[in-house]
Amino acid sequence: MQNSRFLKWILALAIVIVLNLFFNYAIHLVYEAPQWENFCPTKQVNIMPQTKEACLDEGGSWTEENGEMITTIPLFGPGDSAPRRTSYCDVNFTCDREFDSYQSVYNRNVFLILVGAGLATLLLSLFVALTSPVSLGLSLGGVLSIIVGSIRYWSEMQDYLRVILLAVALILLIWLGIKKFRE
């Protein structure tokens, strides 16, 4: 009897893992993630712009400290100094922003897909026998899918959407718990 219960939990855990691997790899297969290299191509030879104008012409962002290009700073003690650049160009500024914008949209869409798949899986688990390890695996797999999707988009999500998502998740979990474990 104990061995049978253990095997049921192993089956439920395997369903959770494989279900979420399936969801994520299926998304990866049909919906390509933006690649940083497509927005900011790597050059074989990089020549750093030395002036603000040259930097801005390349789509970079110029950072300047103290209004000077080169200053002298002490390395180890008084009288020992070396030049230090206090102004510089971030040549990837524009392409980084463009990549971040596309990545944000991609993460939002993946979030919606994973939450939808998780909710569908939770609903599907209701139609499988209540004591079945398959039902338990589908339920937990659906919950994990919602968690993974939420984590992926959480930092970009608006606060009101976070509260709504957590409220819906809490209501669903309470309802699912009552429905599945009613004795």
Contacts in CASP RR format, 6 or more apart in sequence:
PFRMAT RR
TARGET T0000
AUTHOR 0000-0000-0000
METHOD contacts of the structure
MODEL  1
MQNSRFLKWILALAIVIVLNLFFNYAIHLVYEAPQWENFCPTKQVNIMPQ
TKEACLDEGGSWTEENGEMITTIPLFGPGDSAPRRTSYCDVNFTCDREFD
SYQSVYNRNVFLILVGAGLATLLLSLFVALTSPVSLGLSLGGVLSIIVGS
IRYWSEMQDYLRVILLAVALILLIWLGIKKFRE
8 133 0 8 1.000
8 136 0 8 1.000
9 133 0 8 1.000
11 133 0 8 1.000
11 134 0 8 1.000
11 137 0 8 1.000
12 133 0 8 1.000
12 134 0 8 1.000
12 136 0 8 1.000
12 137 0 8 1.000
12 140 0 8 1.000
13 137 0 8 1.000
13 140 0 8 1.000
15 133 0 8 1.000
15 134 0 8 1.000
15 137 0 8 1.000
15 138 0 8 1.000
15 140 0 8 1.000
15 141 0 8 1.000
16 137 0 8 1.000
16 140 0 8 1.000
16 141 0 8 1.000
16 144 0 8 1.000
19 121 0 8 1.000
19 137 0 8 1.000
19 138 0 8 1.000
19 141 0 8 1.000
19 142 0 8 1.000
19 144 0 8 1.000
19 145 0 8 1.000
20 141 0 8 1.000
20 142 0 8 1.000
20 144 0 8 1.000
20 145 0 8 1.000
20 148 0 8 1.000
23 113 0 8 1.000
23 114 0 8 1.000
23 117 0 8 1.000
23 118 0 8 1.000
23 145 0 8 1.000
24 114 0 8 1.000
24 148 0 8 1.000
27 110 0 8 1.000
27 113 0 8 1.000
27 114 0 8 1.000
31 106 0 8 1.000
31 109 0 8 1.000
31 110 0 8 1.000
31 113 0 8 1.000
33 103 0 8 1.000
33 106 0 8 1.000
34 99 0 8 1.000
34 102 0 8 1.000
34 103 0 8 1.000
34 106 0 8 1.000
36 99 0 8 1.000
39 95 0 8 1.000
39 96 0 8 1.000
39 98 0 8 1.000
39 99 0 8 1.000
39 102 0 8 1.000
40 92 0 8 1.000
40 95 0 8 1.000
40 96 0 8 1.000
40 99 0 8 1.000
46 91 0 8 1.000
48 88 0 8 1.000
48 89 0 8 1.000
48 91 0 8 1.000
49 55 0 8 1.000
49 57 0 8 1.000
49 58 0 8 1.000
49 60 0 8 1.000
49 89 0 8 1.000
49 91 0 8 1.000
50 69 0 8 1.000
52 62 0 8 1.000
52 64 0 8 1.000
52 87 0 8 1.000
52 89 0 8 1.000
54 89 0 8 1.000
55 61 0 8 1.000
55 62 0 8 1.000
55 89 0 8 1.000
55 91 0 8 1.000
56 62 0 8 1.000
58 89 0 8 1.000
58 91 0 8 1.000
59 91 0 8 1.000
59 93 0 8 1.000
59 94 0 8 1.000
59 95 0 8 1.000
60 89 0 8 1.000
60 90 0 8 1.000
60 91 0 8 1.000
60 92 0 8 1.000
60 93 0 8 1.000
60 94 0 8 1.000
61 89 0 8 1.000
61 90 0 8 1.000
61 93 0 8 1.000
61 94 0 8 1.000
62 87 0 8 1.000
62 88 0 8 1.000
62 89 0 8 1.000
63 87 0 8 1.000
63 88 0 8 1.000
63 89 0 8 1.000
63 90 0 8 1.000
64 86 0 8 1.000
64 87 0 8 1.000
65 86 0 8 1.000
65 87 0 8 1.000
66 86 0 8 1.000
67 86 0 8 1.000
67 87 0 8 1.000
68 86 0 8 1.000
68 87 0 8 1.000
69 85 0 8 1.000
69 86 0 8 1.000
69 87 0 8 1.000
70 83 0 8 1.000
70 84 0 8 1.000
70 85 0 8 1.000
70 86 0 8 1.000
71 83 0 8 1.000
71 84 0 8 1.000
71 86 0 8 1.000
72 81 0 8 1.000
72 82 0 8 1.000
72 83 0 8 1.000
72 84 0 8 1.000
73 81 0 8 1.000
73 82 0 8 1.000
73 84 0 8 1.000
74 80 0 8 1.000
74 81 0 8 1.000
75 81 0 8 1.000
75 82 0 8 1.000
90 96 0 8 1.000
104 156 0 8 1.000
107 152 0 8 1.000
107 153 0 8 1.000
107 156 0 8 1.000
108 153 0 8 1.000
108 156 0 8 1.000
110 149 0 8 1.000
110 152 0 8 1.000
110 153 0 8 1.000
111 149 0 8 1.000
111 150 0 8 1.000
111 152 0 8 1.000
111 153 0 8 1.000
111 157 0 8 1.000
114 145 0 8 1.000
114 146 0 8 1.000
114 148 0 8 1.000
114 149 0 8 1.000
114 152 0 8 1.000
115 145 0 8 1.000
115 146 0 8 1.000
115 149 0 8 1.000
115 150 0 8 1.000
115 165 0 8 1.000
116 145 0 8 1.000
117 142 0 8 1.000
117 145 0 8 1.000
118 141 0 8 1.000
118 142 0 8 1.000
118 143 0 8 1.000
118 145 0 8 1.000
118 146 0 8 1.000
119 142 0 8 1.000
119 146 0 8 1.000
119 172 0 8 1.000
121 138 0 8 1.000
121 139 0 8 1.000
121 141 0 8 1.000
121 142 0 8 1.000
121 145 0 8 1.000
122 138 0 8 1.000
122 139 0 8 1.000
122 142 0 8 1.000
122 143 0 8 1.000
122 172 0 8 1.000
122 176 0 8 1.000
124 138 0 8 1.000
125 135 0 8 1.000
125 136 0 8 1.000
125 137 0 8 1.000
125 138 0 8 1.000
125 139 0 8 1.000
125 142 0 8 1.000
125 176 0 8 1.000
125 180 0 8 1.000
126 135 0 8 1.000
126 176 0 8 1.000
126 179 0 8 1.000
126 180 0 8 1.000
128 134 0 8 1.000
128 135 0 8 1.000
128 138 0 8 1.000
129 135 0 8 1.000
130 180 0 8 1.000
135 180 0 8 1.000
139 176 0 8 1.000
139 180 0 8 1.000
143 173 0 8 1.000
146 169 0 8 1.000
150 157 0 8 1.000
150 165 0 8 1.000
154 162 0 8 1.000
157 165 0 8 1.000
END
